[in-house]
Amino acid sequence: MRNFRLLGYLLALSLFIYSCDSSRDETPLGEFERGLLIINEGNFSSRDGDVSHYNFTTGQVQQNIFEQVNNRPFAGVLQDLVLHNDFFYLVSNTGKVEIVNKNTFQSIGSVEGSEENPELIQPRSLIVADNKLYISDHGPYDSNWQLNDSYIAVVDNLSGGQVSKRIPTSSSPEKLYKINNDILIVCRAARTIDVLPIGGDEVERSIEIAGTPASFIELDGKLLLFARTSTAIYFHEINRTNYSISNTTEIAIQNATARLALAEAGEAYIVSSSGYPDYFDMISKISITSGQILDSEFYEGRRMYGIGYDATDKYIYVSDDNGLQGSGTAIVLDQNGEQVKTIPTGVGPSGFYFRR
């Protein structure tokens, strides 16, 4: 009888352990935890920006996933998609930031004021520092269409809420980078990097940059700033201690845009464009490390509004915005610049976020 009882206990224990293991293995992933997120900027007049999701395994595409999950339109012009811990921050150039769960896209909160008290005006990007949101905002246009009242908006809660203060910056702040106890701010129109101490109330200093600065890049332990003019692109190496420019790599590319995708081994893909009215665009493959153009005619097309690189399959993703007239298309290229497939997108596809 004791043997039977012992056998029963062992069987029950086995079932319990199996049940625990099975439940752990069968825990469902968030619907958007894996796959490709496509940032669709949207048309400014209709404010129909949102995010598309592409499943690498099934090939299924879901459009407007923010609206699909939350039963309301995003209702904005999507400028940036920033991941921090469990949240995605969707930054809209029309005066708000929506905050969602990174795996389900369920709304967590937002940052937006009222018509009487617009806390955000033209936000462009954000960064998290000291458990606060630092949001770059172009601010209002003056009577001469200049952005002389740009600022960083600070929000004290990572899940949204009111702006606690505005810190003036040089004109047109964009991307931000946290280093030491400071935030470096790309100020496009001013052609500077502004240095803002974390927790401070004012910009400490501004560093002038050759070319129009666009974004920060980390490469081989170096911090680089990508900038451009009508005749060349620049990769400025930033001293991590005093933020001075210690070295600059210049590559002669005409009419380069700010659309750059970092690949591997110091290589990158950049879009140049003839602009209005032809919008004849070219992708060049370059080596940042050597400062050389590896292929000046890697791919050509029109209306290429965004570019990305998937390190898993080594494919280059480029978006066709269709002139912002309805839905666009993502074009997938192999290492030879040959088209592999296309993916339907929303309006104004401008960027890619790979989640493998």
LUMKE-103362 format. One record per residue (C-alpha): residue number from 0; x, y, z. Coordinates in steps of 0.2 Angstrom, whole numbers, always signed. Layout:
LUMKE-103362
{NUM, {X, Y, Z}} ...
END
This chain:
LUMKE-103362
{0, {+0, +0, +0}} {1, {+14, +12, +4}} {2, {+22, +8, -13}} {3, {+6, +12, -21}} {4, {+5, +29, -11}} {5, {+23, +33, -16}} {6, {+19, +29, -34}} {7, {+4, +41, -33}} {8, {+14, +55, -26}} {9, {+28, +53, -39}} {10, {+15, +53, -53}} {11, {+6, +68, -46}} {12, {+23, +77, -44}} {13, {+27, +73, -62}} {14, {+11, +79, -68}} {15, {+14, +95, -58}} {16, {+31, +98, -66}} {17, {+25, +94, -83}} {18, {+11, +106, -81}} {19, {+22, +120, -75}} {20, {+34, +117, -90}} {21, {+20, +116, -102}} {22, {+12, +132, -97}} {23, {+29, +141, -98}} {24, {+32, +134, -116}} {25, {+14, +138, -121}} {26, {+14, +156, -115}} {27, {+9, +166, -130}} {28, {+20, +179, -137}} {29, {+13, +197, -140}} {30, {+6, +198, -157}} {31, {+20, +211, -162}} {32, {+34, +204, -152}} {33, {+42, +197, -168}} {34, {+43, +204, -185}} {35, {+45, +220, -195}} {36, {+37, +236, -189}} {37, {+36, +249, -203}} {38, {+34, +267, -198}} {39, {+21, +276, -209}} {40, {+23, +294, -207}} {41, {+6, +298, -215}} {42, {+0, +313, -225}} {43, {+1, +330, -215}} {44, {-16, +336, -221}} {45, {-25, +320, -216}} {46, {-14, +315, -202}} {47, {-16, +296, -206}} {48, {+1, +290, -199}} {49, {+2, +273, -191}} {50, {+13, +257, -190}} {51, {+12, +242, -201}} {52, {+18, +224, -195}} {53, {+25, +211, -206}} {54, {+27, +193, -201}} {55, {+43, +186, -207}} {56, {+37, +168, -206}} {57, {+19, +169, -213}} {58, {+22, +184, -224}} {59, {+6, +192, -217}} {60, {+5, +211, -216}} {61, {-6, +220, -204}} {62, {-9, +239, -207}} {63, {-13, +252, -194}} {64, {-9, +242, -179}} {65, {-11, +256, -167}} {66, {-29, +259, -173}} {67, {-32, +240, -174}} {68, {-27, +237, -156}} {69, {-34, +253, -148}} {70, {-50, +255, -158}} {71, {-46, +273, -162}} {72, {-35, +281, -176}} {73, {-17, +286, -172}} {74, {-22, +303, -179}} {75, {-5, +310, -182}} {76, {+11, +312, -193}} {77, {+23, +299, -186}} {78, {+41, +305, -185}} {79, {+49, +292, -174}} {80, {+47, +275, -165}} {81, {+58, +274, -150}} {82, {+60, +258, -139}} {83, {+63, +259, -120}} {84, {+61, +244, -109}} {85, {+43, +238, -111}} {86, {+36, +253, -121}} {87, {+37, +260, -138}} {88, {+35, +279, -140}} {89, {+27, +285, -156}} {90, {+32, +303, -159}} {91, {+20, +313, -169}} {92, {+25, +329, -178}} {93, {+7, +335, -174}} {94, {+10, +338, -156}} {95, {+9, +322, -146}} {96, {+18, +306, -141}} {97, {+8, +290, -139}} {98, {+15, +277, -128}} {99, {+11, +258, -131}} {100, {+16, +241, -124}} {101, {+30, +235, -135}} {102, {+23, +218, -139}} {103, {+4, +221, -140}} {104, {+3, +240, -145}} {105, {-10, +242, -132}} {106, {-10, +261, -126}} {107, {-2, +265, -110}} {108, {-3, +284, -110}} {109, {+2, +299, -120}} {110, {+9, +316, -119}} {111, {-2, +330, -127}} {112, {-9, +346, -122}} {113, {-25, +355, -127}} {114, {-28, +368, -140}} {115, {-27, +382, -126}} {116, {-11, +374, -119}} {117, {-1, +365, -132}} {118, {+12, +356, -122}} {119, {+20, +349, -138}} {120, {+20, +358, -155}} {121, {+31, +349, -167}} {122, {+40, +335, -158}} {123, {+53, +325, -167}} {124, {+61, +312, -156}} {125, {+64, +308, -138}} {126, {+76, +299, -126}} {127, {+74, +292, -108}} {128, {+86, +299, -95}} {129, {+84, +299, -76}} {130, {+67, +291, -77}} {131, {+61, +306, -87}} {132, {+56, +309, -105}} {133, {+66, +322, -115}} {134, {+57, +326, -131}} {135, {+65, +337, -145}} {136, {+52, +349, -152}} {137, {+55, +361, -166}} {138, {+42, +373, -158}} {139, {+32, +386, -167}} {140, {+36, +395, -184}} {141, {+38, +413, -183}} {142, {+32, +426, -196}} {143, {+47, +422, -207}} {144, {+44, +403, -205}} {145, {+60, +402, -194}} {146, {+61, +390, -179}} {147, {+68, +401, -166}} {148, {+59, +395, -151}} {149, {+64, +376, -152}} {150, {+65, +367, -135}} {151, {+67, +351, -126}} {152, {+50, +346, -117}} {153, {+53, +336, -101}} {154, {+40, +324, -94}} {155, {+43, +317, -77}} {156, {+33, +300, -80}} {157, {+38, +287, -92}} {158, {+20, +282, -96}} {159, {+16, +300, -101}} {160, {+7, +315, -93}} {161, {+10, +333, -93}} {162, {+26, +343, -98}} {163, {+35, +349, -82}} {164, {+47, +361, -91}} {165, {+53, +367, -108}} {166, {+72, +370, -111}} {167, {+76, +381, -125}} {168, {+88, +374, -138}} {169, {+96, +380, -155}} {170, {+85, +379, -170}} {171, {+77, +362, -175}} {172, {+82, +349, -162}} {173, {+81, +331, -169}} {174, {+89, +315, -163}} {175, {+96, +314, -145}} {176, {+110, +304, -137}} {177, {+114, +300, -119}} {178, {+132, +300, -113}} {179, {+140, +303, -97}} {180, {+128, +314, -87}} {181, {+123, +324, -103}} {182, {+111, +323, -118}} {183, {+118, +328, -135}} {184, {+105, +336, -146}} {185, {+106, +336, -165}} {186, {+100, +354, -170}} {187, {+97, +353, -189}} {188, {+94, +371, -194}} {189, {+107, +378, -182}} {190, {+120, +365, -187}} {191, {+125, +362, -170}} {192, {+126, +349, -156}} {193, {+118, +356, -140}} {194, {+124, +349, -124}} {195, {+111, +348, -110}} {196, {+116, +341, -93}} {197, {+103, +328, -87}} {198, {+92, +336, -74}} {199, {+98, +354, -79}} {200, {+87, +368, -84}} {201, {+97, +375, -99}} {202, {+109, +370, -113}} {203, {+127, +371, -107}} {204, {+135, +374, -124}} {205, {+133, +372, -143}} {206, {+146, +364, -154}} {207, {+146, +370, -172}} {208, {+146, +356, -185}} {209, {+152, +355, -203}} {210, {+136, +351, -214}} {211, {+118, +348, -208}} {212, {+118, +336, -194}} {213, {+106, +321, -195}} {214, {+109, +307, -183}} {215, {+122, +298, -171}} {216, {+130, +282, -175}} {217, {+140, +270, -164}} {218, {+153, +261, -174}} {219, {+168, +251, -168}} {220, {+168, +259, -151}} {221, {+167, +276, -159}} {222, {+153, +289, -158}} {223, {+150, +297, -174}} {224, {+138, +311, -180}} {225, {+132, +309, -198}} {226, {+130, +326, -207}} {227, {+128, +331, -225}} {228, {+129, +345, -238}} {229, {+124, +346, -256}} {230, {+141, +339, -262}} {231, {+147, +328, -248}} {232, {+142, +318, -232}} {233, {+152, +318, -216}} {234, {+155, +306, -202}} {235, {+162, +317, -187}} {236, {+170, +307, -173}} {237, {+165, +314, -156}} {238, {+176, +314, -141}} {239, {+167, +305, -128}} {240, {+174, +316, -114}} {241, {+173, +334, -120}} {242, {+162, +331, -136}} {243, {+174, +340, -148}} {244, {+176, +333, -165}} {245, {+192, +323, -165}} {246, {+191, +317, -183}} {247, {+180, +318, -199}} {248, {+178, +306, -213}} {249, {+171, +315, -229}} {250, {+163, +306, -244}} {251, {+159, +315, -260}} {252, {+141, +311, -264}} {253, {+129, +323, -272}} {254, {+112, +327, -265}} {255, {+113, +315, -251}} {256, {+97, +314, -240}} {257, {+97, +310, -221}} {258, {+91, +292, -225}} {259, {+105, +281, -220}} {260, {+105, +262, -215}} {261, {+120, +256, -206}} {262, {+125, +238, -211}} {263, {+140, +228, -206}} {264, {+159, +229, -206}} {265, {+158, +248, -206}} {266, {+147, +248, -222}} {267, {+131, +258, -225}} {268, {+118, +262, -238}} {269, {+113, +280, -241}} {270, {+99, +288, -252}} {271, {+103, +303, -263}} {272, {+89, +312, -272}} {273, {+87, +325, -287}} {274, {+72, +332, -277}} {275, {+57, +340, -285}} {276, {+50, +338, -298}} {277, {+58, +322, -304}} {278, {+63, +313, -287}} {279, {+75, +302, -296}} {280, {+83, +293, -281}} {281, {+99, +283, -280}} {282, {+106, +271, -266}} {283, {+124, +271, -264}} {284, {+134, +258, -254}} {285, {+148, +266, -244}} {286, {+162, +261, -232}} {287, {+162, +273, -217}} {288, {+178, +265, -211}} {289, {+188, +268, -226}} {290, {+178, +283, -233}} {291, {+175, +275, -249}} {292, {+160, +273, -261}} {293, {+159, +254, -264}} {294, {+144, +255, -277}} {295, {+138, +272, -282}} {296, {+123, +264, -291}} {297, {+118, +250, -280}} {298, {+99, +254, -283}} {299, {+89, +267, -292}} {300, {+71, +272, -291}} {301, {+59, +286, -286}} {302, {+51, +292, -270}} {303, {+63, +282, -259}} {304, {+57, +289, -242}} {305, {+65, +277, -230}} {306, {+79, +264, -229}} {307, {+84, +250, -217}} {308, {+95, +235, -215}} {309, {+91, +218, -208}} {310, {+106, +210, -201}} {311, {+98, +193, -200}} {312, {+94, +190, -219}} {313, {+106, +203, -225}} {314, {+92, +212, -235}} {315, {+91, +230, -238}} {316, {+73, +238, -236}} {317, {+69, +253, -245}} {318, {+52, +262, -245}} {319, {+42, +270, -260}} {320, {+30, +283, -253}} {321, {+19, +284, -269}} {322, {+20, +303, -267}} {323, {+10, +302, -251}} {324, {-5, +298, -262}} {325, {-12, +283, -253}} {326, {-3, +267, -248}} {327, {+16, +265, -251}} {328, {+27, +250, -254}} {329, {+42, +242, -245}} {330, {+55, +235, -258}} {331, {+66, +221, -252}} {332, {+84, +220, -260}} {333, {+97, +207, -259}} {334, {+116, +211, -258}} {335, {+117, +213, -276}} {336, {+103, +226, -277}} {337, {+91, +214, -284}} {338, {+73, +215, -279}} {339, {+68, +200, -268}} {340, {+50, +205, -264}} {341, {+38, +219, -260}} {342, {+28, +223, -245}} {343, {+12, +234, -244}} {344, {+13, +248, -232}} {345, {+3, +262, -225}} {346, {+4, +281, -231}} {347, {+22, +288, -232}} {348, {+33, +273, -226}} {349, {+48, +281, -219}} {350, {+57, +269, -208}} {351, {+59, +251, -202}} {352, {+61, +243, -185}} {353, {+67, +224, -185}} {354, {+62, +213, -171}} {355, {+69, +195, -173}} 
END
